[in-house]
């Protein structure tokens, strides 16, 4: 399937901004299931300087600076992406118990396992403490296949937590999310990652999008009108498998991947610093994912 993704961010400041420096991760990356056909970013006012690179995790990254005084900033990314469904990954997965996967990460030194080890550790927005391990434990019974355990954890988060966009922001500690059982897709992805890392497993944070308007007869997914987040777990001898706890499903052909990293701090769609701007500002974000065609 082919999709056109439009992600527009508009800032309005109460006073003039003298200069700003920004980093954007808005261009979808290539994966086994995904091919980015075209991608472009328009910026108003026109940047004084801009350039592109791929970051430590392979995410396509755009840097730009504006040195002219301005009171509004609009960044619009438009991409066309082709998705090929991977089928039922849980049925075709390499059969390995979750303890074996944990031990593999600790002992094997091949390139894939070495890269995955960085996703076993604490990161800026994910602390590993006893509460995360306690919540995770019921899903990780002795000898259970890795992906069966992860699927159970995903389902529990979906059932136990309410989607509430008014309760958290990106700085809300995971302990509060766990205590109040409320949050949004970023919180649920962070929680699942913390649970997996507490068991010695490798899990990474995925930033991307969902199809905004599903095909006739299909249910609209939660979080489809904004950038979305889910997580991926490392399976030895196979690679990474994605899970979406917000919608309790394994992503197939309606999830579009933009970036991945240890947590949201590594993959924020747009962030930066500014000088001036007054005391307040407003931000509006709009996302549209439109199906262009059913196939090549």
C-alpha contacts under 8 A as a table, 3 or more apart, distances in Angstrom:
res1	aa1	res2	aa2	distance
1	X	82	X	5.50
1	X	83	X	5.22
1	X	84	X	6.60
1	X	253	X	7.30
1	X	291	X	7.38
1	X	292	X	7.61
1	X	293	X	5.77
1	X	294	X	4.39
1	X	295	X	4.54
1	X	296	X	7.10
2	X	80	X	6.92
2	X	81	X	5.53
2	X	82	X	4.29
2	X	83	X	6.27
2	X	291	X	5.99
2	X	292	X	5.25
2	X	293	X	5.17
2	X	294	X	6.38
2	X	295	X	6.40
2	X	296	X	7.45
3	X	80	X	5.59
3	X	81	X	5.27
3	X	82	X	6.41
3	X	211	X	7.99
3	X	289	X	6.43
3	X	290	X	5.44
3	X	291	X	4.43
3	X	292	X	5.07
3	X	293	X	7.19
4	X	78	X	7.07
4	X	79	X	5.66
4	X	80	X	4.45
4	X	81	X	6.45
4	X	288	X	7.96
4	X	289	X	5.73
4	X	290	X	5.24
4	X	291	X	6.45
4	X	292	X	6.40
5	X	77	X	7.78
5	X	78	X	5.58
5	X	79	X	5.18
5	X	80	X	6.28
5	X	81	X	7.74
5	X	287	X	7.38
5	X	288	X	5.80
5	X	289	X	4.54
5	X	290	X	6.53
6	X	76	X	7.07
6	X	77	X	5.74
6	X	78	X	4.58
6	X	79	X	6.72
6	X	286	X	7.95
6	X	287	X	5.69
6	X	288	X	5.18
6	X	289	X	6.49
7	X	26	X	7.82
7	X	76	X	5.68
7	X	77	X	5.21
7	X	78	X	6.59
7	X	285	X	7.36
7	X	286	X	5.90
7	X	287	X	4.56
7	X	288	X	6.61
8	X	74	X	7.13
8	X	75	X	5.75
8	X	76	X	4.23
8	X	77	X	6.38
8	X	285	X	5.71
8	X	286	X	5.29
8	X	287	X	6.48
9	X	74	X	5.65
9	X	75	X	5.25
9	X	76	X	6.35
9	X	283	X	7.08
9	X	284	X	5.76
9	X	285	X	4.52
9	X	286	X	6.62
10	X	72	X	7.14
10	X	73	X	5.64
10	X	74	X	4.35
10	X	75	X	6.51
10	X	283	X	5.64
10	X	284	X	5.19
10	X	285	X	6.49
11	X	72	X	5.41
11	X	73	X	5.05
11	X	74	X	6.39
11	X	281	X	6.80
11	X	282	X	5.64
11	X	283	X	4.58
11	X	284	X	6.61
12	X	71	X	5.97
12	X	72	X	4.51
12	X	73	X	6.71
12	X	281	X	5.51
12	X	282	X	5.13
12	X	283	X	6.51
13	X	16	X	6.81
13	X	17	X	7.52
13	X	71	X	5.15
13	X	72	X	6.14
13	X	277	X	5.29
13	X	278	X	6.54
13	X	280	X	6.27
13	X	281	X	4.29
13	X	282	X	6.51
14	X	71	X	7.15
14	X	277	X	6.09
14	X	278	X	5.04
14	X	279	X	6.53
14	X	280	X	5.57
14	X	281	X	5.80
15	X	71	X	6.24
15	X	276	X	6.94
15	X	277	X	4.43
15	X	278	X	4.11
15	X	279	X	7.44
16	X	69	X	5.92
16	X	70	X	5.30
16	X	71	X	4.82
16	X	276	X	6.10
16	X	277	X	4.82
16	X	278	X	6.75
17	X	20	X	7.26
17	X	69	X	5.35
17	X	70	X	5.27
17	X	71	X	6.02
17	X	274	X	6.78
17	X	275	X	5.83
17	X	276	X	4.46
17	X	277	X	4.28
17	X	278	X	7.70
18	X	67	X	6.50
18	X	68	X	6.28
18	X	69	X	4.64
18	X	70	X	6.96
18	X	274	X	7.58
18	X	275	X	5.57
18	X	276	X	5.56
18	X	277	X	7.47
19	X	65	X	7.31
19	X	66	X	5.50
19	X	67	X	4.50
19	X	68	X	6.32
19	X	69	X	6.61
19	X	274	X	5.83
19	X	275	X	5.49
19	X	276	X	7.48
20	X	65	X	5.56
20	X	66	X	5.42
20	X	67	X	6.75
20	X	272	X	7.09
20	X	273	X	5.69
20	X	274	X	4.11
20	X	275	X	6.29
21	X	63	X	7.61
21	X	64	X	6.08
21	X	65	X	4.44
21	X	66	X	6.79
21	X	272	X	5.39
21	X	273	X	5.46
21	X	274	X	6.40
22	X	63	X	5.72
22	X	64	X	5.40
22	X	65	X	6.14
22	X	270	X	7.09
22	X	271	X	5.67
22	X	272	X	4.05
22	X	273	X	6.58
23	X	61	X	6.86
23	X	62	X	5.63
23	X	63	X	4.57
23	X	64	X	6.62
23	X	270	X	5.82
23	X	271	X	5.52
23	X	272	X	6.03
24	X	61	X	5.79
24	X	62	X	5.05
24	X	63	X	6.44
24	X	268	X	7.44
24	X	269	X	5.36
24	X	270	X	4.37
24	X	271	X	6.56
25	X	59	X	7.04
25	X	60	X	6.11
25	X	61	X	4.94
25	X	62	X	6.47
25	X	258	X	7.30
25	X	259	X	7.00
25	X	267	X	6.52
25	X	268	X	6.67
25	X	269	X	4.68
25	X	270	X	6.39
26	X	60	X	7.60
26	X	61	X	7.55
26	X	77	X	6.41
26	X	258	X	6.42
26	X	269	X	5.54
26	X	270	X	7.65
27	X	39	X	6.09
27	X	40	X	7.41
27	X	60	X	6.04
27	X	61	X	7.60
27	X	77	X	7.32
27	X	79	X	6.97
27	X	258	X	6.06
28	X	36	X	6.18
28	X	39	X	7.71
28	X	60	X	7.40
28	X	79	X	7.45
28	X	81	X	7.63
28	X	208	X	7.77
28	X	256	X	7.40
28	X	257	X	5.91
28	X	258	X	3.93
28	X	259	X	6.90
29	X	34	X	7.71
29	X	35	X	7.38
29	X	36	X	6.50
29	X	59	X	6.54
29	X	60	X	6.66
29	X	257	X	6.61
29	X	258	X	5.49
29	X	259	X	6.65
30	X	33	X	7.94
30	X	34	X	5.50
30	X	35	X	5.07
30	X	36	X	6.12
31	X	34	X	4.89
31	X	35	X	6.67
33	X	83	X	5.71
33	X	84	X	4.95
33	X	85	X	6.39
33	X	86	X	6.46
34	X	81	X	6.95
34	X	82	X	5.72
34	X	83	X	4.65
34	X	84	X	6.31
34	X	256	X	7.57
34	X	257	X	7.81
35	X	81	X	5.74
35	X	82	X	5.17
35	X	83	X	6.60
36	X	39	X	7.15
36	X	79	X	7.29
36	X	80	X	6.13
36	X	81	X	4.48
36	X	82	X	6.37
37	X	79	X	7.44
37	X	80	X	5.40
37	X	81	X	5.50
37	X	82	X	6.99
38	X	79	X	5.39
38	X	80	X	5.20
38	X	81	X	7.25
39	X	77	X	7.29
39	X	78	X	5.82
39	X	79	X	4.12
39	X	80	X	6.48
40	X	77	X	5.72
40	X	78	X	5.58
40	X	79	X	6.39
41	X	75	X	6.96
41	X	76	X	5.59
41	X	77	X	4.31
41	X	78	X	6.49
42	X	75	X	5.88
42	X	76	X	5.26
42	X	77	X	6.44
43	X	46	X	5.75
43	X	47	X	7.00
43	X	73	X	7.46
43	X	74	X	5.79
43	X	75	X	4.69
43	X	76	X	6.55
44	X	47	X	7.57
44	X	73	X	5.80
44	X	74	X	5.21
44	X	75	X	6.65
45	X	66	X	7.36
45	X	70	X	7.49
45	X	72	X	7.97
45	X	73	X	6.44
45	X	74	X	7.47
46	X	66	X	7.13
47	X	50	X	6.54
47	X	64	X	6.03
47	X	65	X	5.48
47	X	66	X	4.64
47	X	67	X	7.49
48	X	64	X	7.48
48	X	65	X	5.79
48	X	66	X	5.09
48	X	67	X	6.03
48	X	68	X	7.89
49	X	64	X	5.60
49	X	65	X	5.49
49	X	66	X	7.14
50	X	62	X	7.22
50	X	63	X	5.40
50	X	64	X	4.15
50	X	65	X	6.53
51	X	62	X	6.00
51	X	63	X	5.49
51	X	64	X	6.71
52	X	60	X	7.34
52	X	61	X	5.64
52	X	62	X	4.59
52	X	63	X	6.22
53	X	60	X	6.17
53	X	61	X	5.38
53	X	62	X	6.71
54	X	57	X	7.59
54	X	58	X	5.09
54	X	59	X	5.23
54	X	60	X	4.70
54	X	61	X	5.62
55	X	58	X	5.14
55	X	59	X	5.41
55	X	60	X	6.75
55	X	61	X	6.53
56	X	59	X	7.46
57	X	260	X	6.88
57	X	261	X	6.30
59	X	258	X	7.52
59	X	259	X	5.30
59	X	260	X	6.98
60	X	259	X	7.63
70	X	73	X	7.45
71	X	277	X	6.99
81	X	256	X	7.76
82	X	295	X	7.98
82	X	296	X	7.88
83	X	253	X	5.85
83	X	254	X	7.85
83	X	256	X	7.62
84	X	253	X	6.33
85	X	252	X	5.16
85	X	253	X	4.92
86	X	89	X	6.62
86	X	252	X	6.17
86	X	253	X	7.85
87	X	252	X	6.88
88	X	91	X	5.66
88	X	92	X	6.67
89	X	92	X	5.17
89	X	93	X	5.74
89	X	241	X	7.49
89	X	250	X	7.92
90	X	93	X	5.27
90	X	147	X	6.62
90	X	148	X	7.85
93	X	147	X	7.79
93	X	238	X	7.28
94	X	235	X	7.54
94	X	236	X	7.90
94	X	237	X	7.03
94	X	238	X	6.31
95	X	145	X	6.56
95	X	146	X	7.83
96	X	100	X	6.35
96	X	101	X	6.67
96	X	145	X	5.50
96	X	146	X	6.06
97	X	100	X	5.22
97	X	101	X	6.46
97	X	143	X	5.41
97	X	144	X	5.41
97	X	145	X	4.04
97	X	146	X	5.03
98	X	101	X	5.02
98	X	102	X	6.26
98	X	140	X	7.50
98	X	143	X	6.91
98	X	144	X	6.31
98	X	145	X	5.60
98	X	146	X	3.98
98	X	147	X	7.74
98	X	149	X	7.38
99	X	102	X	5.00
99	X	103	X	6.14
99	X	142	X	7.66
99	X	143	X	6.93
99	X	146	X	7.80
100	X	103	X	5.06
100	X	104	X	5.96
101	X	104	X	5.04
101	X	105	X	6.41
101	X	146	X	7.19
101	X	201	X	7.09
101	X	235	X	6.73
101	X	236	X	6.19
102	X	105	X	5.35
102	X	106	X	6.57
102	X	199	X	7.57
102	X	200	X	5.44
102	X	201	X	5.34
103	X	106	X	5.03
103	X	107	X	6.20
104	X	107	X	5.35
104	X	108	X	5.43
104	X	113	X	7.67
104	X	236	X	7.13
105	X	108	X	6.01
105	X	113	X	5.77
105	X	114	X	7.58
105	X	116	X	7.59
105	X	117	X	6.46
105	X	201	X	7.50
105	X	202	X	7.93
108	X	113	X	6.58
108	X	114	X	7.82
109	X	113	X	6.24
109	X	114	X	5.83
110	X	113	X	5.55
110	X	114	X	6.14
111	X	114	X	5.15
111	X	115	X	6.18
112	X	115	X	5.30
112	X	116	X	6.27
112	X	239	X	7.90
113	X	116	X	4.98
113	X	117	X	6.25
113	X	236	X	7.36
114	X	117	X	5.35
114	X	118	X	7.67
115	X	118	X	6.29
116	X	119	X	5.55
116	X	120	X	7.30
116	X	202	X	5.97
116	X	234	X	6.87
117	X	120	X	5.30
117	X	121	X	7.46
117	X	202	X	6.34
118	X	121	X	5.95
118	X	202	X	7.64
118	X	262	X	7.90
119	X	197	X	7.58
119	X	201	X	7.98
119	X	202	X	4.82
119	X	203	X	5.43
119	X	204	X	5.86
119	X	262	X	5.98
120	X	197	X	5.03
120	X	200	X	6.22
120	X	201	X	5.74
120	X	202	X	4.49
120	X	203	X	6.61
121	X	197	X	6.69
122	X	126	X	5.68
122	X	127	X	5.42
122	X	128	X	6.09
122	X	197	X	7.92
123	X	126	X	5.13
123	X	127	X	6.76
123	X	262	X	6.27
123	X	263	X	6.91
124	X	127	X	7.63
124	X	263	X	7.45
124	X	265	X	7.07
125	X	171	X	7.87
125	X	173	X	7.79
125	X	190	X	7.82
125	X	263	X	6.35
125	X	264	X	7.34
125	X	265	X	7.06
126	X	174	X	7.37
126	X	190	X	6.59
126	X	193	X	7.92
126	X	194	X	6.15
126	X	263	X	7.15
127	X	174	X	7.91
127	X	194	X	6.94
128	X	132	X	6.65
128	X	133	X	7.83
128	X	194	X	6.06
128	X	195	X	7.98
128	X	197	X	7.34
128	X	198	X	6.01
129	X	132	X	5.81
129	X	133	X	6.76
129	X	198	X	7.45
130	X	133	X	5.11
130	X	134	X	6.00
131	X	134	X	5.05
131	X	135	X	6.24
131	X	175	X	7.76
132	X	135	X	5.22
132	X	136	X	6.18
132	X	191	X	7.58
132	X	194	X	6.23
132	X	195	X	5.16
132	X	198	X	6.69
133	X	136	X	5.04
133	X	137	X	6.07
133	X	195	X	5.71
133	X	198	X	5.24
133	X	199	X	6.83
134	X	137	X	5.39
134	X	138	X	7.96
135	X	138	X	7.05
135	X	195	X	7.15
136	X	139	X	5.87
136	X	140	X	6.88
136	X	153	X	6.92
136	X	195	X	5.17
136	X	196	X	7.29
136	X	198	X	7.89
136	X	199	X	7.85
137	X	140	X	5.23
137	X	141	X	7.22
138	X	141	X	6.51
139	X	149	X	5.29
139	X	150	X	7.28
139	X	152	X	5.80
139	X	153	X	5.58
140	X	144	X	6.69
140	X	149	X	5.56
141	X	144	X	5.75
141	X	149	X	7.74
144	X	148	X	6.77
144	X	149	X	6.29
145	X	148	X	5.28
145	X	149	X	6.28
146	X	149	X	5.26
146	X	150	X	6.31
146	X	235	X	7.74
147	X	150	X	4.91
147	X	151	X	5.90
148	X	151	X	5.13
148	X	152	X	6.20
149	X	152	X	5.12
149	X	153	X	6.29
150	X	153	X	5.01
150	X	154	X	6.15
151	X	154	X	5.05
151	X	155	X	6.24
151	X	243	X	7.61
152	X	155	X	5.14
152	X	156	X	6.21
153	X	156	X	5.14
153	X	157	X	6.29
153	X	192	X	7.33
154	X	157	X	5.31
154	X	158	X	6.29
154	X	192	X	7.16
154	X	243	X	7.13
154	X	244	X	7.23
154	X	245	X	4.84
154	X	248	X	6.15
155	X	158	X	5.05
155	X	159	X	6.20
155	X	245	X	6.69
155	X	248	X	5.63
156	X	159	X	5.10
156	X	160	X	5.79
157	X	160	X	5.15
157	X	161	X	5.75
157	X	188	X	7.09
157	X	192	X	7.73
157	X	245	X	6.29
157	X	246	X	7.93
158	X	161	X	5.83
158	X	162	X	7.70
158	X	245	X	5.51
158	X	246	X	5.87
158	X	247	X	6.90
158	X	248	X	5.87
159	X	162	X	7.81
160	X	181	X	6.58
161	X	181	X	4.56
161	X	182	X	5.24
161	X	183	X	7.30
162	X	181	X	6.34
162	X	182	X	4.78
162	X	183	X	6.54
163	X	182	X	6.01
163	X	183	X	5.39
163	X	184	X	5.33
163	X	185	X	7.71
163	X	246	X	7.62
164	X	167	X	5.73
164	X	168	X	7.82
164	X	182	X	5.90
164	X	183	X	5.10
164	X	184	X	5.94
165	X	168	X	6.64
165	X	183	X	6.34
165	X	184	X	5.71
166	X	183	X	8.00
167	X	182	X	6.77
167	X	183	X	6.03
168	X	171	X	7.73
168	X	172	X	5.63
168	X	177	X	7.77
168	X	182	X	7.99
168	X	183	X	5.81
168	X	184	X	7.42
169	X	172	X	5.48
170	X	186	X	7.73
170	X	187	X	7.97
172	X	176	X	6.89
172	X	177	X	7.48
173	X	176	X	5.56
173	X	177	X	6.82
174	X	177	X	4.96
174	X	178	X	6.10
174	X	187	X	7.18
174	X	190	X	7.55
174	X	191	X	6.61
175	X	178	X	5.08
175	X	179	X	6.00
176	X	179	X	4.96
176	X	180	X	6.02
177	X	180	X	5.45
177	X	181	X	5.50
177	X	182	X	5.65
177	X	183	X	6.17
177	X	187	X	7.05
178	X	181	X	5.16
178	X	182	X	7.50
178	X	191	X	7.83
183	X	186	X	7.88
183	X	187	X	5.64
183	X	188	X	6.92
184	X	187	X	5.34
184	X	188	X	6.33
184	X	246	X	7.56
185	X	188	X	5.12
185	X	189	X	6.10
185	X	223	X	7.15
185	X	228	X	6.51
185	X	229	X	5.50
185	X	230	X	6.84
185	X	245	X	7.64
185	X	246	X	5.58
186	X	189	X	5.21
186	X	190	X	6.14
186	X	228	X	7.47
186	X	229	X	5.42
186	X	230	X	7.19
186	X	264	X	7.38
187	X	190	X	5.07
187	X	191	X	6.03
188	X	191	X	5.03
188	X	192	X	6.16
188	X	230	X	7.69
188	X	245	X	6.38
188	X	246	X	6.64
189	X	192	X	5.24
189	X	193	X	6.17
189	X	205	X	6.71
189	X	229	X	6.47
189	X	230	X	5.00
189	X	231	X	5.50
189	X	244	X	7.62
189	X	245	X	6.86
190	X	193	X	5.11
190	X	194	X	6.12
190	X	205	X	7.24
190	X	231	X	7.94
190	X	263	X	6.85
191	X	194	X	5.11
191	X	195	X	6.22
192	X	195	X	5.08
192	X	196	X	6.22
192	X	231	X	7.45
192	X	245	X	7.89
193	X	196	X	5.13
193	X	197	X	6.06
193	X	203	X	5.41
193	X	204	X	6.69
193	X	205	X	7.39
193	X	231	X	6.86
194	X	197	X	5.20
194	X	198	X	6.02
195	X	198	X	5.12
195	X	199	X	6.71
196	X	199	X	5.29
196	X	200	X	6.73
196	X	201	X	5.33
196	X	202	X	6.86
196	X	203	X	6.48
197	X	200	X	4.97
197	X	201	X	4.90
197	X	202	X	5.96
197	X	203	X	6.63
198	X	201	X	7.31
201	X	233	X	7.61
201	X	234	X	7.45
202	X	233	X	5.89
202	X	234	X	5.51
203	X	231	X	6.75
203	X	232	X	5.48
203	X	233	X	4.46
203	X	234	X	6.28
203	X	262	X	7.83
204	X	231	X	5.67
204	X	232	X	5.34
204	X	233	X	6.64
204	X	260	X	6.73
204	X	261	X	5.75
204	X	262	X	5.23
204	X	263	X	6.83
205	X	229	X	7.24
205	X	230	X	6.29
205	X	231	X	4.72
205	X	232	X	6.59
205	X	260	X	5.46
205	X	261	X	5.41
205	X	262	X	5.69
205	X	263	X	5.03
205	X	264	X	6.80
206	X	229	X	5.53
206	X	230	X	5.24
206	X	231	X	5.30
206	X	232	X	7.00
206	X	257	X	6.91
206	X	258	X	7.63
206	X	259	X	6.02
206	X	260	X	4.51
206	X	261	X	6.89
207	X	227	X	7.23
207	X	228	X	5.98
207	X	229	X	4.70
207	X	230	X	6.81
207	X	257	X	6.17
207	X	258	X	5.65
207	X	259	X	5.24
207	X	260	X	6.03
207	X	264	X	7.72
207	X	267	X	6.67
207	X	268	X	7.97
208	X	227	X	5.74
208	X	228	X	5.18
208	X	229	X	6.10
208	X	255	X	7.12
208	X	256	X	5.36
208	X	257	X	4.44
208	X	258	X	4.68
208	X	259	X	6.77
209	X	224	X	6.89
209	X	226	X	7.15
209	X	227	X	5.04
209	X	228	X	4.91
209	X	229	X	7.58
209	X	255	X	5.80
209	X	256	X	5.06
209	X	257	X	6.70
209	X	258	X	7.68
209	X	289	X	7.44
210	X	221	X	7.49
210	X	223	X	7.42
210	X	224	X	4.99
210	X	225	X	7.84
210	X	227	X	7.61
210	X	228	X	6.65
210	X	254	X	5.67
210	X	255	X	4.82
210	X	256	X	6.28
210	X	289	X	6.84
211	X	214	X	6.19
211	X	224	X	6.20
211	X	254	X	5.44
211	X	255	X	6.85
211	X	288	X	7.83
211	X	289	X	5.01
211	X	290	X	6.53
211	X	291	X	7.35
212	X	220	X	7.41
212	X	224	X	5.00
212	X	225	X	5.89
212	X	288	X	5.97
212	X	289	X	5.00
212	X	290	X	6.53
213	X	220	X	6.58
213	X	289	X	7.49
213	X	290	X	6.99
214	X	217	X	7.99
214	X	218	X	5.74
214	X	219	X	6.61
214	X	220	X	5.73
215	X	218	X	5.61
220	X	224	X	7.36
221	X	224	X	5.79
221	X	247	X	6.52
222	X	246	X	6.79
222	X	247	X	6.37
223	X	226	X	5.88
223	X	227	X	7.34
223	X	228	X	6.05
223	X	246	X	7.99
224	X	227	X	7.31
224	X	228	X	7.01
225	X	286	X	7.34
225	X	287	X	5.72
225	X	288	X	6.66
226	X	285	X	7.61
226	X	286	X	6.62
226	X	287	X	5.22
226	X	288	X	7.83
227	X	287	X	6.80
229	X	244	X	7.64
230	X	242	X	7.30
230	X	243	X	6.18
230	X	244	X	4.81
230	X	245	X	6.79
230	X	246	X	7.67
231	X	242	X	5.72
231	X	243	X	5.57
231	X	244	X	6.55
232	X	240	X	5.94
232	X	241	X	5.23
232	X	242	X	4.10
232	X	243	X	5.97
233	X	240	X	5.45
233	X	241	X	5.46
233	X	242	X	6.52
233	X	243	X	7.99
234	X	239	X	5.62
234	X	240	X	4.53
234	X	241	X	6.61
235	X	238	X	5.47
235	X	239	X	5.12
235	X	240	X	5.87
235	X	241	X	7.19
236	X	239	X	6.18
242	X	250	X	6.09
242	X	251	X	6.23
243	X	248	X	7.58
243	X	249	X	6.17
243	X	250	X	4.68
243	X	251	X	6.22
244	X	247	X	5.75
244	X	248	X	5.64
244	X	249	X	5.37
244	X	250	X	5.99
244	X	251	X	6.53
245	X	248	X	4.61
245	X	249	X	6.76
251	X	254	X	6.96
251	X	255	X	5.85
252	X	255	X	6.57
253	X	256	X	7.98
259	X	267	X	5.89
260	X	263	X	7.82
260	X	266	X	7.41
260	X	267	X	6.13
261	X	264	X	7.33
261	X	266	X	5.34
261	X	267	X	6.24
262	X	265	X	7.79
262	X	266	X	6.38
263	X	266	X	5.82
263	X	267	X	7.18
264	X	267	X	5.27
264	X	268	X	5.76
265	X	268	X	5.83
268	X	271	X	6.59
274	X	277	X	7.39
277	X	280	X	7.37
277	X	281	X	7.45
278	X	281	X	7.65
291	X	294	X	7.64
293	X	296	X	7.57
